[in-house]
Amino acid sequence: MNVFWGNMALPEGFGAEVNIPLSELTSFRIGGNAKVVLHPHSYNAIRDAVTFAAQNGIPLALLGKGTNILASDRGFGGFVLRFDTPLHEPVYRGTTVIACCGTSLTALARETVRHGLMGLERLCGIPGTVGGACAMNAGAYGGEIKQVLVRIRVLKDGRDRWIDVRDCDLGYRRSAFSFPSCIALEAEFSLRHDDGTAAQTIQTCMDKRREKQPLELPSAGSTFKRPEGHFAGALIEQCGLKGFTIGGAQVSEKHAGFIVNVGGATEADVSSLIAYVQRVVLERTGVSLEPEIKRI
């Protein structure tokens, strides 16, 4: 079936779908319709889709598994370029692995351990893609992408190329490889041989997540970045905001660092709750909280 933008038919390689609810594509279960969602079948198709959007003035957004996203109630009137599945299986060369940016980070972490490697095990349980992890230097329990990422393939200024990663390219929840400056396509990780502890580390990290995080309710993960010298969740709890609710959005009763959708939450509910939490925490502690969530 042909999909049209105005009177222009989109190439079949774009894998286009129309009027798809963003609430179905994001872990928050929030958001209006995306006018067009693209699932490109190749790296060339990704480049062509980005070029087509640029040439025709079409707004473009990126989406992996939608686990760190707050989508607008109004939806998105352009192309949503979705990388939620890998274009190829991971490639192993000794202690090096190359993975597509649509690869599940958790699945990759588990697979590398099965291959006798370690380095990604502390990131197991982060519910996003390799691309999303590279775009924000994802980290947890003392591990982060920066520790193992050595090269990244990006689409930038119409060119598809590999880039060596420098130390200054990545910081706490900061990356030089985030959209719109570029689009991450593949990542190369330098791991090491498993010393026999990787599987247990995965189990320990997963147990901590289940024990401490509100995984039973829709959310976008941690809502705020960790302020220097503090923990966002502890500050919010200290201000008595656990369980505070606006509409269908609530400061989690299990972990105050999460805002959860307790039923029918809208983007406006979440935005209002974020602003309220920021204001109260600043007034009572003097600490400014910066949201970690990305928006469409």
N, C-alpha and C positions, 0 to 999 in steps of 0.2 A: 504494500500500500504506500503510495506516494504521500509525503508530508510536505506541506507548502508553508513558506514564509511570504506573506503577500501573494504575489503571482509567481514566486520562484520555488521550484521543487528542490528539496534538500537531497543531496546524494544519499544513496542507500547505505553506504558505508558508515554514515553518521549514527545509524541505529536509533532514529528519532521516534519519540512518542509525544503526544500532545496532551495538555491540560491534566498533568499528573499532580495529585495533592502532595505537597511537601511534607505534610503530616504523616504520610506513608513512607517517606524516605529518610526521616530523621528520628533519632532515638527519643527526642522530647515529645514526639507525636503532636507537633504544632506546625502550622503553616498553611497558607492558601495554595492555589494551583500554580505550578510552573507551566508557562506557556508551551515550552518545548524542553524535553529531557533527552539528551544525547548519550548513547552508549557506543562510542566509536570502537570499531572492530580491529583497528591497527594503529600504530604510531603515525603512519601517514594520514589516516583519517582524523586523528586528533589535530595534527597540524592544519589539515584542510578545514576542519570545523572552526578552529580559532581564526584562520584567515578569512573564512566566509563571514564570520561574525564581525570582524574588524572592518571588512570592506563594505558591509551593509549597515553599519551602525547599530548592531544588535548587542544589547547588554549580555555579559557572560559571567556566570558564576561556576565555581567548582564544588563538587560534592563527592566525598568518598562514601563511607557508610553512614554519614550524617550523625556521628556521635558527639560532636563538639559544636553543634550548630543550633542557632535559634533563627527560625525562618519567619518571615513577615506574614502577618494575617492576610495581607493583600496579595500574597503570592509573589511571583517573579515573572516579569513580562519579557523575558529574553530566553537565552539558551542556558540550561543547567547542564554542564559537562560532568558526567558521572563516571567515576572510577571506583566501582565497588567489586569488580572481579578482575583477576590478573589476566593479561594477554598471553602469558606463558608461565610455565612452572619455574620455580627457583633454579638457578644454575650454580652448581657447586664446583669449586676449583681449590682443592686443598682446604685451607681454613677460610677461604673467601666464598661468599655467597652473593649472587646478584638476584634481586627480586623486583618484579613489577610493582609500581606504586599502587595498583589496585589490590595487592595481596593483603590479606588479613595479617596484622602484626602479631596477634596471638597465635594464629596458625603457623606463621613463619618461626616464631620463637620455639614452639613445640617441635616443629620439624627439624630445626637446626640441632636441637638436643638429641633427637633420634639419629642424626647424622654424626653424633659424637662431638658436637661443638658447644661452646658456651660463649656468652657475651650479650645475648638478647633475653636471657631467662627472666630477668627482673621486670621486663616490659610485658611479659605474658599476662594477659587479662586486660590490657588497654584495648578497648573495643573499637579500634579504628583501623585504618589501612597504613601501609608503609609510607605512602605519599603524604598522608595527613601527619604522620609521626615526623617525617622529615621537614614538613612545612612549619612545625612549631617546636621542634626539638623535644618531642614527647619524652617523659621520664616518670619513673616511679620507683620507690623503695631503693634509692641510691643508684639506680641505673638510668641512663638517658641515651638517646640516639647518638649524640655527639661523641660518645665514647667509642663507637664502633663504625660510624659512617666515614668512608674514605673517599668515595667518588659518587657523583650523582649525575644522571642524565636528565637534562632539562630542555624544554622548549622555551626559547627566549628570543624575542625580536624576529620571529619567523624561522629561527635556526634551531635545529635539533643537535645537541652536542653533549659530550661528557665533560664534567668539571671536577677537578680535584678539590676536596673540601679543606678549607683552612680553619684554623682554630677560631678565628674571629667571625666565621660565618654563622656560628651557632652559639646561643647563650640560653639563659633560663627562659623557656617558652618564647624564644626568638630564633628566627631562621632567615637566612638570605634566600632561601629556596621556597618562599611562599608566594601564592598568587596575590596580586596580579603581576608582580615583578617577573615571575617565570612560572612554568608548570612543570612539576616533577614527573618524570616518566619511569625511571628505574633508579635503583639505589644499590650500591656495592658496599658490603659490610666486611670488615676484617675481624674475624672471630679467633678463638683459640681452642685448643683441644680441651674437651671436658675433663676436669680433674675428679669427676665422680660426684660432684655436688649439684650439678645443674638441675636435675629432675627434682631434687628435694627443694631447691630454691623456688622453682615454679610452684610446687605444692604449697610452700609456705606463703608466697605472695598471693596465690589464689585464695587461700584460707583467710588471709587478712582482709582481702577485698570483700569476701562474703560476710565476714564478721562485722566490718566497720562501715561499709558503704550501702546506700539504699538501692540495691540492685533490683529490688522488686517493683520499683516505680519508675516511670519514664523520666529521664533527665538528660542533661548534656554533659554529665560528669562534673568535675569540680568547677564551680561557677567563677571563682576568683583566683587570680595568681597569688602565690605566697608572698606577702609583703616582707621586706628585709627585716630579719630579726623576730618575725612573728609567724603564726599560722592563722590563715584566714578563718578556718572553722572555729578555732578556739576563741578568737576575737568576737565572732558573731554569737557564739554561745555565751560568752562573758557578758554580752549586752542583752541577754535574755530573749534572743530572737528565734530560738529553736521552736519550730512549729508555727511561727508567724505566717499568716496566709493572706494573699490578695487574690480574689477570684479562685481559680483552680491551681494557682502556683503557691507552693509552700516551702519555707526553709525546712529542710528535712529534720524530722524528729530524731533520726538515727545519727546523722552527721551534718552539722550546721554548715559545712562548706559546700553542700549541694542544695540547689533548688530543684524541687521535683514537681511533676505534674500529677496532682492528686485526683484529677478528673476534669476534663473540659478546659484546661488552661489555654489561654491565648498568648500570643507574643506580647500584647499589651499588659497582661497580668504579670508575666515574667519581667518585662522591662520595668514596670512600676515597683515590683518587689526588689529587683536589683538596686534601683535608685534609692529606695527606702533603706535597705540594709547599708548601702554606702554612706548615706547621710547619718544614720544612727551611730555606726561604728566610728566615723570621723568625729562626730560631736562628743562621743563618750571616751574615745581612746586616743584621738589625734592621728589615727592611722588611716591613710587612703587605700581603699581596695580597688584594684583594677580588674575588670572582668577578663576571664580567660576565654569565654565563649565567643565564637565567630558568628557573624550574622549574614543571612541572605535576605 
